[in-house]
Amino acid sequence: MKMLIATDWGWSEMLWVALISICLVFFVLVLLVGVMKLFGCVFTARQAAGRPAAAATGRVVVQGQLHEEEIAAIATALNIYCSAMHDRESEVLTILSIKRAYSPWNSKIHGLTQMPDRK
């Protein structure tokens, strides 16, 4: 079995390897785009097959609009959520800015490691 050594390769072999690897990358990318397009077609066909069942109920299905039942469910959920709050808060934030020259929280000297005494 002959082992490949990188130092024995000439320019022509290196160019062929580079060309094959670049072509392989582009082929895999094109293949992935094709698979994604295929999935899109399959799911679009499945969704189109499910639409006549919704139209058979007598309700007009318009994408992007909410029906009365959905609006009522959302309003009920918001009412329950807001009534479950423990405190009645005004939802106003007050931020006080206090300027101090020294604070142990912003002191850089405490973050430094002290050198041990050598004896």
A tleap script that builds the chain and sets N, CA, C and O, in Angstrom:
source leaprc.protein.ff14SB
mol = sequence {
  NMET LYS MET LEU ILE ALA THR ASP TRP GLY
  TRP SER GLU MET LEU TRP VAL ALA LEU ILE
  SER ILE CYS LEU VAL PHE PHE VAL LEU VAL
  LEU LEU VAL GLY VAL MET LYS LEU PHE GLY
  CYS VAL PHE THR ALA ARG GLN ALA ALA GLY
  ARG PRO ALA ALA ALA ALA THR GLY ARG VAL
  VAL VAL GLN GLY GLN LEU HIE GLU GLU GLU
  ILE ALA ALA ILE ALA THR ALA LEU ASN ILE
  TYR CYS SER ALA MET HIE ASP ARG GLU SER
  GLU VAL LEU THR ILE LEU SER ILE LYS ARG
  ALA TYR SER PRO TRP ASN SER LYS ILE HIE
  GLY LEU THR GLN MET PRO ASP ARG CLYS
}
set mol.1.N position { 0.841 -1.172 0.000 }
set mol.1.CA position { 0.000 0.000 0.000 }
set mol.1.C position { 0.896 1.248 0.000 }
set mol.1.O position { 1.772 1.404 0.851 }
set mol.2.N position { 0.658 2.101 -0.946 }
set mol.2.CA position { 1.483 3.293 -1.090 }
set mol.2.C position { 0.873 4.418 -0.268 }
set mol.2.O position { -0.318 4.705 -0.384 }
set mol.3.N position { 1.676 5.041 0.547 }
set mol.3.CA position { 1.206 6.152 1.373 }
set mol.3.C position { 1.444 7.463 0.632 }
set mol.3.O position { 2.451 7.638 -0.053 }
set mol.4.N position { 0.497 8.370 0.788 }
set mol.4.CA position { 0.629 9.676 0.145 }
set mol.4.C position { 1.371 10.614 1.080 }
set mol.4.O position { 1.008 10.760 2.247 }
set mol.5.N position { 2.378 11.228 0.578 }
set mol.5.CA position { 3.153 12.181 1.354 }
set mol.5.C position { 2.972 13.543 0.701 }
set mol.5.O position { 3.065 13.671 -0.520 }
set mol.6.N position { 2.716 14.553 1.511 }
set mol.6.CA position { 2.415 15.884 0.993 }
set mol.6.C position { 3.598 16.485 0.254 }
set mol.6.O position { 3.403 17.305 -0.644 }
set mol.7.N position { 4.795 16.110 0.598 }
set mol.7.CA position { 5.952 16.719 -0.053 }
set mol.7.C position { 6.202 16.170 -1.448 }
set mol.7.O position { 6.903 16.805 -2.235 }
set mol.8.N position { 5.641 14.994 -1.780 }
set mol.8.CA position { 5.842 14.417 -3.102 }
set mol.8.C position { 4.866 14.965 -4.139 }
set mol.8.O position { 5.020 14.707 -5.332 }
set mol.9.N position { 3.888 15.701 -3.703 }
set mol.9.CA position { 2.893 16.204 -4.636 }
set mol.9.C position { 3.456 17.392 -5.403 }
set mol.9.O position { 4.158 18.239 -4.850 }
set mol.10.N position { 3.133 17.433 -6.681 }
set mol.10.CA position { 3.531 18.573 -7.502 }
set mol.10.C position { 2.366 19.550 -7.621 }
set mol.10.O position { 1.306 19.373 -7.020 }
set mol.11.N position { 2.608 20.591 -8.424 }
set mol.11.CA position { 1.565 21.606 -8.585 }
set mol.11.C position { 0.339 21.041 -9.288 }
set mol.11.O position { -0.782 21.422 -8.951 }
set mol.12.N position { 0.510 20.181 -10.215 }
set mol.12.CA position { -0.637 19.657 -10.955 }
set mol.12.C position { -1.536 18.832 -10.040 }
set mol.12.O position { -2.760 18.927 -10.132 }
set mol.13.N position { -0.947 18.021 -9.157 }
set mol.13.CA position { -1.769 17.240 -8.228 }
set mol.13.C position { -2.515 18.137 -7.249 }
set mol.13.O position { -3.684 17.901 -6.944 }
set mol.14.N position { -1.830 19.169 -6.759 }
set mol.14.CA position { -2.480 20.086 -5.820 }
set mol.14.C position { -3.610 20.851 -6.492 }
set mol.14.O position { -4.646 21.084 -5.869 }
set mol.15.N position { -3.436 21.245 -7.744 }
set mol.15.CA position { -4.500 21.958 -8.453 }
set mol.15.C position { -5.698 21.039 -8.700 }
set mol.15.O position { -6.844 21.473 -8.586 }
set mol.16.N position { -5.438 19.765 -9.040 }
set mol.16.CA position { -6.540 18.829 -9.234 }
set mol.16.C position { -7.306 18.602 -7.934 }
set mol.16.O position { -8.535 18.534 -7.949 }
set mol.17.N position { -6.611 18.485 -6.828 }
set mol.17.CA position { -7.284 18.302 -5.531 }
set mol.17.C position { -8.124 19.528 -5.197 }
set mol.17.O position { -9.258 19.395 -4.735 }
set mol.18.N position { -7.585 20.708 -5.423 }
set mol.18.CA position { -8.331 21.946 -5.158 }
set mol.18.C position { -9.559 22.040 -6.058 }
set mol.18.O position { -10.642 22.399 -5.596 }
set mol.19.N position { -9.396 21.720 -7.341 }
set mol.19.CA position { -10.516 21.778 -8.276 }
set mol.19.C position { -11.610 20.780 -7.904 }
set mol.19.O position { -12.795 21.114 -7.931 }
set mol.20.N position { -11.217 19.575 -7.561 }
set mol.20.CA position { -12.210 18.556 -7.178 }
set mol.20.C position { -12.922 18.954 -5.892 }
set mol.20.O position { -14.134 18.771 -5.774 }
set mol.21.N position { -12.184 19.497 -4.929 }
set mol.21.CA position { -12.827 19.880 -3.664 }
set mol.21.C position { -13.800 21.044 -3.859 }
set mol.21.O position { -14.876 21.054 -3.262 }
set mol.22.N position { -13.434 22.019 -4.685 }
set mol.22.CA position { -14.336 23.143 -4.949 }
set mol.22.C position { -15.583 22.660 -5.679 }
set mol.22.O position { -16.694 23.075 -5.349 }
set mol.23.N position { -15.406 21.784 -6.671 }
set mol.23.CA position { -16.562 21.240 -7.391 }
set mol.23.C position { -17.453 20.425 -6.466 }
set mol.23.O position { -18.678 20.477 -6.575 }
set mol.24.N position { -16.846 19.676 -5.559 }
set mol.24.CA position { -17.623 18.880 -4.611 }
set mol.24.C position { -18.443 19.766 -3.687 }
set mol.24.O position { -19.599 19.455 -3.399 }
set mol.25.N position { -17.865 20.859 -3.221 }
set mol.25.CA position { -18.593 21.790 -2.350 }
set mol.25.C position { -19.778 22.383 -3.093 }
set mol.25.O position { -20.881 22.427 -2.549 }
set mol.26.N position { -19.577 22.842 -4.330 }
set mol.26.CA position { -20.680 23.426 -5.080 }
set mol.26.C position { -21.745 22.385 -5.412 }
set mol.26.O position { -22.935 22.701 -5.400 }
set mol.27.N position { -21.344 21.158 -5.706 }
set mol.27.CA position { -22.307 20.096 -5.974 }
set mol.27.C position { -23.163 19.812 -4.746 }
set mol.27.O position { -24.374 19.633 -4.867 }
set mol.28.N position { -22.557 19.770 -3.577 }
set mol.28.CA position { -23.319 19.530 -2.347 }
set mol.28.C position { -24.259 20.697 -2.069 }
set mol.28.O position { -25.384 20.481 -1.619 }
set mol.29.N position { -23.826 21.925 -2.326 }
set mol.29.CA position { -24.705 23.080 -2.136 }
set mol.29.C position { -25.905 23.030 -3.070 }
set mol.29.O position { -27.030 23.298 -2.649 }
set mol.30.N position { -25.675 22.689 -4.340 }
set mol.30.CA position { -26.775 22.572 -5.297 }
set mol.30.C position { -27.711 21.446 -4.884 }
set mol.30.O position { -28.930 21.572 -4.999 }
set mol.31.N position { -27.144 20.349 -4.405 }
set mol.31.CA position { -27.960 19.230 -3.934 }
set mol.31.C position { -28.820 19.639 -2.741 }
set mol.31.O position { -29.989 19.260 -2.668 }
set mol.32.N position { -28.261 20.403 -1.807 }
set mol.32.CA position { -29.035 20.872 -0.655 }
set mol.32.C position { -30.155 21.821 -1.079 }
set mol.32.O position { -31.259 21.761 -0.538 }
set mol.33.N position { -29.874 22.693 -2.044 }
set mol.33.CA position { -30.926 23.588 -2.539 }
set mol.33.C position { -32.049 22.769 -3.165 }
set mol.33.O position { -33.223 23.078 -2.962 }
set mol.34.N position { -31.704 21.724 -3.927 }
set mol.34.CA position { -32.720 20.861 -4.523 }
set mol.34.C position { -33.551 20.138 -3.476 }
set mol.34.O position { -34.766 20.013 -3.626 }
set mol.35.N position { -32.906 19.660 -2.416 }
set mol.35.CA position { -33.645 18.977 -1.342 }
set mol.35.C position { -34.584 19.957 -0.646 }
set mol.35.O position { -35.719 19.606 -0.325 }
set mol.36.N position { -34.120 21.179 -0.413 }
set mol.36.CA position { -34.980 22.180 0.240 }
set mol.36.C position { -36.167 22.537 -0.652 }
set mol.36.O position { -37.285 22.687 -0.161 }
set mol.37.N position { -35.937 22.672 -1.947 }
set mol.37.CA position { -37.041 22.943 -2.872 }
set mol.37.C position { -38.035 21.794 -2.880 }
set mol.37.O position { -39.245 22.020 -2.921 }
set mol.38.N position { -37.533 20.553 -2.840 }
set mol.38.CA position { -38.402 19.381 -2.813 }
set mol.38.C position { -39.259 19.364 -1.555 }
set mol.38.O position { -40.456 19.087 -1.620 }
set mol.39.N position { -38.642 19.663 -0.396 }
set mol.39.CA position { -39.418 19.742 0.844 }
set mol.39.C position { -40.480 20.831 0.757 }
set mol.39.O position { -41.601 20.645 1.231 }
set mol.40.N position { -40.129 21.977 0.149 }
set mol.40.CA position { -41.107 23.053 0.000 }
set mol.40.C position { -42.281 22.632 -0.861 }
set mol.40.O position { -43.425 22.949 -0.538 }
set mol.41.N position { -42.021 21.920 -1.955 }
set mol.41.CA position { -43.105 21.448 -2.815 }
set mol.41.C position { -43.982 20.435 -2.093 }
set mol.41.O position { -45.206 20.468 -2.217 }
set mol.42.N position { -43.359 19.538 -1.342 }
set mol.42.CA position { -44.129 18.516 -0.617 }
set mol.42.C position { -45.023 19.163 0.430 }
set mol.42.O position { -46.198 18.812 0.536 }
set mol.43.N position { -44.485 20.106 1.210 }
set mol.43.CA position { -45.290 20.726 2.255 }
set mol.43.C position { -46.349 21.658 1.686 }
set mol.43.O position { -47.425 21.789 2.270 }
set mol.44.N position { -46.070 22.308 0.560 }
set mol.44.CA position { -47.079 23.141 -0.088 }
set mol.44.C position { -48.226 22.285 -0.609 }
set mol.44.O position { -49.392 22.660 -0.487 }
set mol.45.N position { -47.894 21.127 -1.192 }
set mol.45.CA position { -48.937 20.228 -1.682 }
set mol.45.C position { -49.755 19.664 -0.527 }
set mol.45.O position { -50.971 19.512 -0.643 }
set mol.46.N position { -49.098 19.354 0.584 }
set mol.46.CA position { -49.817 18.834 1.750 }
set mol.46.C position { -50.739 19.901 2.335 }
set mol.46.O position { -51.860 19.602 2.747 }
set mol.47.N position { -50.263 21.145 2.370 }
set mol.47.CA position { -51.086 22.229 2.902 }
set mol.47.C position { -52.270 22.511 1.971 }
set mol.47.O position { -53.371 22.795 2.442 }
set mol.48.N position { -52.051 22.434 0.659 }
set mol.48.CA position { -53.140 22.660 -0.298 }
set mol.48.C position { -54.172 21.540 -0.203 }
set mol.48.O position { -55.360 21.777 -0.422 }
set mol.49.N position { -53.738 20.335 0.118 }
set mol.49.CA position { -54.681 19.225 0.265 }
set mol.49.C position { -55.529 19.395 1.516 }
set mol.49.O position { -56.651 18.890 1.562 }
set mol.50.N position { -55.031 20.087 2.526 }
set mol.50.CA position { -55.780 20.290 3.765 }
set mol.50.C position { -56.743 21.452 3.702 }
set mol.50.O position { -57.606 21.556 4.574 }
set mol.51.N position { -56.648 22.321 2.736 }
set mol.51.CA position { -57.518 23.495 2.658 }
set mol.51.C position { -58.974 23.170 2.327 }
set mol.51.O position { -59.851 23.795 2.925 }
set mol.52.N position { -59.299 22.256 1.436 }
set mol.52.CA position { -60.709 22.010 1.167 }
set mol.52.C position { -61.479 21.503 2.382 }
set mol.52.O position { -62.684 21.732 2.481 }
set mol.53.N position { -60.815 20.828 3.297 }
set mol.53.CA position { -61.495 20.364 4.501 }
set mol.53.C position { -61.923 21.546 5.359 }
set mol.53.O position { -62.991 21.504 5.969 }
set mol.54.N position { -61.123 22.586 5.418 }
set mol.54.CA position { -61.490 23.769 6.196 }
set mol.54.C position { -62.594 24.549 5.490 }
set mol.54.O position { -63.444 25.148 6.149 }
set mol.55.N position { -62.592 24.550 4.168 }
set mol.55.CA position { -63.630 25.271 3.423 }
set mol.55.C position { -64.960 24.534 3.495 }
set mol.55.O position { -66.007 25.158 3.316 }
set mol.56.N position { -64.956 23.230 3.751 }
set mol.56.CA position { -66.193 22.458 3.818 }
set mol.56.C position { -66.982 22.757 5.077 }
set mol.56.O position { -68.171 22.443 5.134 }
set mol.57.N position { -66.363 23.356 6.097 }
set mol.57.CA position { -67.089 23.675 7.330 }
set mol.57.C position { -67.987 24.889 7.168 }
set mol.57.O position { -68.814 25.149 8.042 }
set mol.58.N position { -67.859 25.627 6.105 }
set mol.58.CA position { -68.721 26.777 5.866 }
set mol.58.C position { -68.066 28.091 6.236 }
set mol.58.O position { -68.592 29.155 5.910 }
set mol.59.N position { -66.947 28.042 6.900 }
set mol.59.CA position { -66.246 29.270 7.272 }
set mol.59.C position { -65.280 29.650 6.168 }
set mol.59.O position { -64.606 28.795 5.593 }
set mol.60.N position { -65.220 30.919 5.880 }
set mol.60.CA position { -64.277 31.399 4.889 }
set mol.60.C position { -62.928 31.589 5.584 }
set mol.60.O position { -62.825 32.333 6.559 }
set mol.61.N position { -61.906 30.918 5.081 }
set mol.61.CA position { -60.585 30.985 5.690 }
set mol.61.C position { -59.757 31.999 4.921 }
set mol.61.O position { -59.434 31.795 3.750 }
set mol.62.N position { -59.418 33.086 5.586 }
set mol.62.CA position { -58.576 34.115 4.994 }
set mol.62.C position { -57.312 34.167 5.836 }
set mol.62.O position { -57.362 34.363 7.050 }
set mol.63.N position { -56.183 33.988 5.172 }
set mol.63.CA position { -54.924 33.955 5.889 }
set mol.63.C position { -54.578 35.346 6.389 }
set mol.63.O position { -54.653 36.315 5.634 }
set mol.64.N position { -54.195 35.451 7.665 }
set mol.64.CA position { -53.783 36.718 8.241 }
set mol.64.C position { -54.886 37.422 9.008 }
set mol.64.O position { -54.643 38.492 9.565 }
set mol.65.N position { -56.091 36.864 9.060 }
set mol.65.CA position { -57.177 37.482 9.804 }
set mol.65.C position { -57.588 36.574 10.953 }
set mol.65.O position { -57.522 35.349 10.847 }
set mol.66.N position { -58.013 37.186 12.048 }
set mol.66.CA position { -58.471 36.443 13.207 }
set mol.66.C position { -59.997 36.361 13.197 }
set mol.66.O position { -60.681 37.293 12.775 }
set mol.67.N position { -60.511 35.231 13.669 }
set mol.67.CA position { -61.949 35.066 13.783 }
set mol.67.C position { -62.408 35.484 15.170 }
set mol.67.O position { -61.593 35.718 16.063 }
set mol.68.N position { -63.724 35.576 15.339 }
set mol.68.CA position { -64.276 36.050 16.604 }
set mol.68.C position { -63.897 35.141 17.767 }
set mol.68.O position { -63.636 35.622 18.870 }
set mol.69.N position { -63.863 33.829 17.531 }
set mol.69.CA position { -63.524 32.901 18.603 }
set mol.69.C position { -62.072 33.072 19.049 }
set mol.69.O position { -61.769 32.986 20.239 }
set mol.70.N position { -61.191 33.311 18.103 }
set mol.70.CA position { -59.781 33.511 18.435 }
set mol.70.C position { -59.578 34.801 19.212 }
set mol.70.O position { -58.800 34.842 20.165 }
set mol.71.N position { -60.278 35.859 18.806 }
set mol.71.CA position { -60.178 37.136 19.505 }
set mol.71.C position { -60.701 36.994 20.927 }
set mol.71.O position { -60.106 37.535 21.859 }
set mol.72.N position { -61.811 36.271 21.110 }
set mol.72.CA position { -62.376 36.064 22.443 }
set mol.72.C position { -61.425 35.249 23.312 }
set mol.72.O position { -61.292 35.533 24.503 }
set mol.73.N position { -60.757 34.239 22.742 }
set mol.73.CA position { -59.812 33.429 23.517 }
set mol.73.C position { -58.614 34.261 23.957 }
set mol.73.O position { -58.146 34.125 25.088 }
set mol.74.N position { -58.118 35.116 23.079 }
set mol.74.CA position { -56.982 35.963 23.427 }
set mol.74.C position { -57.377 36.964 24.507 }
set mol.74.O position { -56.620 37.179 25.454 }
set mol.75.N position { -58.540 37.574 24.379 }
set mol.75.CA position { -58.994 38.537 25.385 }
set mol.75.C position { -59.199 37.871 26.737 }
set mol.75.O position { -58.870 38.454 27.770 }
set mol.76.N position { -59.743 36.648 26.743 }
set mol.76.CA position { -59.944 35.924 27.999 }
set mol.76.C position { -58.606 35.587 28.646 }
set mol.76.O position { -58.452 35.724 29.860 }
set mol.77.N position { -57.649 35.152 27.854 }
set mol.77.CA position { -56.330 34.819 28.398 }
set mol.77.C position { -55.649 36.056 28.973 }
set mol.77.O position { -55.021 35.975 30.028 }
set mol.78.N position { -55.761 37.193 28.301 }
set mol.78.CA position { -55.171 38.421 28.827 }
set mol.78.C position { -55.853 38.867 30.110 }
set mol.78.O position { -55.191 39.353 31.027 }
set mol.79.N position { -57.170 38.706 30.185 }
set mol.79.CA position { -57.893 39.077 31.388 }
set mol.79.C position { -57.480 38.204 32.563 }
set mol.79.O position { -57.275 38.706 33.668 }
set mol.80.N position { -57.359 36.914 32.336 }
set mol.80.CA position { -56.939 36.002 33.408 }
set mol.80.C position { -55.516 36.319 33.839 }
set mol.80.O position { -55.220 36.306 35.034 }
set mol.81.N position { -54.634 36.601 32.897 }
set mol.81.CA position { -53.244 36.905 33.224 }
set mol.81.C position { -53.146 38.191 34.034 }
set mol.81.O position { -52.430 38.244 35.034 }
set mol.82.N position { -53.858 39.217 33.610 }
set mol.82.CA position { -53.770 40.501 34.323 }
set mol.82.C position { -54.417 40.432 35.701 }
set mol.82.O position { -53.959 41.108 36.621 }
set mol.83.N position { -55.461 39.637 35.866 }
set mol.83.CA position { -56.105 39.541 37.170 }
set mol.83.C position { -55.302 38.666 38.127 }
set mol.83.O position { -55.526 38.721 39.336 }
set mol.84.N position { -54.379 37.866 37.620 }
set mol.84.CA position { -53.580 36.994 38.476 }
set mol.84.C position { -52.372 37.705 39.065 }
set mol.84.O position { -51.658 37.123 39.881 }
set mol.85.N position { -52.131 38.931 38.674 }
set mol.85.CA position { -50.993 39.669 39.231 }
set mol.85.C position { -51.266 39.973 40.692 }
set mol.85.O position { -52.374 40.356 41.068 }
set mol.86.N position { -50.233 39.795 41.512 }
set mol.86.CA position { -50.407 39.985 42.949 }
set mol.86.C position { -50.444 41.452 43.330 }
set mol.86.O position { -51.275 41.862 44.141 }
set mol.87.N position { -49.573 42.231 42.768 }
set mol.87.CA position { -49.484 43.640 43.120 }
set mol.87.C position { -50.027 44.493 41.992 }
set mol.87.O position { -49.878 44.175 40.812 }
set mol.88.N position { -50.644 45.554 42.378 }
set mol.88.CA position { -51.072 46.540 41.385 }
set mol.88.C position { -49.927 47.528 41.220 }
set mol.88.O position { -49.690 48.368 42.089 }
set mol.89.N position { -49.230 47.424 40.118 }
set mol.89.CA position { -48.083 48.280 39.899 }
set mol.89.C position { -48.408 49.309 38.833 }
set mol.89.O position { -49.223 49.080 37.940 }
set mol.90.N position { -47.753 50.437 38.953 }
set mol.90.CA position { -48.014 51.513 38.007 }
set mol.90.C position { -47.205 51.368 36.730 }
set mol.90.O position { -47.399 52.128 35.782 }
set mol.91.N position { -46.306 50.405 36.697 }
set mol.91.CA position { -45.452 50.157 35.538 }
set mol.91.C position { -44.620 51.380 35.157 }
set mol.91.O position { -44.374 51.635 33.978 }
set mol.92.N position { -44.193 52.131 36.170 }
set mol.92.CA position { -43.335 53.282 35.966 }
set mol.92.C position { -42.002 52.983 36.628 }
set mol.92.O position { -41.948 52.653 37.813 }
set mol.93.N position { -40.941 53.098 35.872 }
set mol.93.CA position { -39.610 52.870 36.411 }
set mol.93.C position { -39.001 54.190 36.861 }
set mol.93.O position { -39.061 55.194 36.151 }
set mol.94.N position { -38.421 54.170 38.040 }
set mol.94.CA position { -37.743 55.340 38.561 }
set mol.94.C position { -36.291 54.962 38.778 }
set mol.94.O position { -35.988 54.043 39.540 }
set mol.95.N position { -35.408 55.660 38.117 }
set mol.95.CA position { -33.979 55.382 38.234 }
set mol.95.C position { -33.319 56.619 38.821 }
set mol.95.O position { -33.333 57.696 38.225 }
set mol.96.N position { -32.741 56.443 39.999 }
set mol.96.CA position { -32.040 57.539 40.636 }
set mol.96.C position { -30.550 57.370 40.394 }
set mol.96.O position { -29.997 56.284 40.565 }
set mol.97.N position { -29.922 58.437 40.002 }
set mol.97.CA position { -28.489 58.404 39.737 }
set mol.97.C position { -27.775 59.087 40.891 }
set mol.97.O position { -28.000 60.266 41.166 }
set mol.98.N position { -26.903 58.328 41.572 }
set mol.98.CA position { -26.151 58.870 42.687 }
set mol.98.C position { -24.681 58.867 42.301 }
set mol.98.O position { -24.131 57.824 41.949 }
set mol.99.N position { -24.054 60.015 42.363 }
set mol.99.CA position { -22.646 60.150 41.992 }
set mol.99.C position { -21.807 60.111 43.258 }
set mol.99.O position { -21.943 60.967 44.132 }
set mol.100.N position { -20.941 59.113 43.349 }
set mol.100.CA position { -20.006 59.017 44.455 }
set mol.100.C position { -18.615 58.823 43.862 }
set mol.100.O position { -18.439 58.156 42.842 }
set mol.101.N position { -17.646 59.417 44.520 }
set mol.101.CA position { -16.282 59.318 44.009 }
set mol.101.C position { -15.690 57.943 44.296 }
set mol.101.O position { -14.978 57.398 43.453 }
set mol.102.N position { -15.969 57.372 45.464 }
set mol.102.CA position { -15.376 56.092 45.821 }
set mol.102.C position { -16.469 55.123 46.247 }
set mol.102.O position { -17.384 55.467 46.995 }
set mol.103.N position { -16.346 53.937 45.758 }
set mol.103.CA position { -17.230 52.857 46.167 }
set mol.103.C position { -16.428 51.565 46.088 }
set mol.103.O position { -15.626 51.408 45.168 }
set mol.104.N position { -16.617 50.640 47.017 }
set mol.104.CA position { -15.875 49.382 46.906 }
set mol.104.C position { -16.262 48.587 45.664 }
set mol.104.O position { -15.518 47.706 45.236 }
set mol.105.N position { -17.393 48.886 45.098 }
set mol.105.CA position { -17.822 48.146 43.910 }
set mol.105.C position { -17.066 48.580 42.671 }
set mol.105.O position { -16.859 47.777 41.761 }
set mol.106.N position { -16.652 49.833 42.617 }
set mol.106.CA position { -15.949 50.285 41.427 }
set mol.106.C position { -14.455 50.503 41.672 }
set mol.106.O position { -13.772 51.077 40.824 }
set mol.107.N position { -13.947 50.061 42.799 }
set mol.107.CA position { -12.532 50.229 43.095 }
set mol.107.C position { -11.715 49.154 42.387 }
set mol.107.O position { -11.983 47.962 42.537 }
set mol.108.N position { -10.735 49.572 41.628 }
set mol.108.CA position { -9.916 48.634 40.859 }
set mol.108.C position { -8.797 48.024 41.701 }
set mol.108.O position { -8.277 46.966 41.346 }
set mol.109.N position { -8.416 48.659 42.798 }
set mol.109.CA position { -7.297 48.173 43.596 }
set mol.109.C position { -7.631 46.844 44.276 }
set mol.109.O position { -6.736 46.039 44.532 }
set mol.110.N position { -8.920 46.609 44.572 }
set mol.110.CA position { -9.297 45.358 45.225 }
set mol.110.C position { -9.267 44.176 44.262 }
set mol.110.O position { -9.245 43.026 44.701 }
set mol.111.N position { -9.266 44.434 42.999 }
set mol.111.CA position { -9.224 43.362 42.027 }
set mol.111.C position { -7.821 42.863 41.735 }
set mol.111.O position { -7.656 41.825 41.094 }
set mol.112.N position { -6.815 43.578 42.191 }
set mol.112.CA position { -5.432 43.196 41.932 }
set mol.112.C position { -4.949 42.206 42.978 }
set mol.112.O position { -5.289 42.322 44.155 }
set mol.113.N position { -4.178 41.256 42.558 }
set mol.113.CA position { -3.614 40.287 43.487 }
set mol.113.C position { -2.341 40.872 44.090 }
set mol.113.O position { -1.461 41.349 43.374 }
set mol.114.N position { -2.261 40.825 45.401 }
set mol.114.CA position { -1.084 41.365 46.058 }
set mol.114.C position { 0.046 40.343 46.016 }
set mol.114.O position { -0.178 39.139 46.139 }
set mol.115.N position { 1.242 40.841 45.843 }
set mol.115.CA position { 2.424 39.986 45.805 }
set mol.115.C position { 2.751 39.509 47.233 }
set mol.115.O position { 2.696 40.296 48.178 }
set mol.116.N position { 3.082 38.248 47.381 }
set mol.116.CA position { 3.454 37.774 48.725 }
set mol.116.C position { 4.841 38.295 49.112 }
set mol.116.O position { 5.675 38.594 48.259 }
set mol.117.N position { 5.052 38.391 50.396 }
set mol.117.CA position { 6.349 38.842 50.904 }
set mol.117.C position { 7.360 37.708 50.774 }
set mol.117.O position { 7.084 36.574 51.166 }
set mol.118.N position { 8.529 38.019 50.224 }
set mol.118.CA position { 9.595 37.005 50.094 }
set mol.118.C position { 10.547 37.138 51.271 }
set mol.118.O position { 10.963 38.245 51.614 }
set mol.119.N position { 10.883 36.049 51.873 }
set mol.119.CA position { 11.782 36.095 53.014 }
set mol.119.C position { 13.066 35.380 52.728 }
set mol.119.O position { 13.945 35.321 53.587 }
savepdb mol mol.pdb
quit
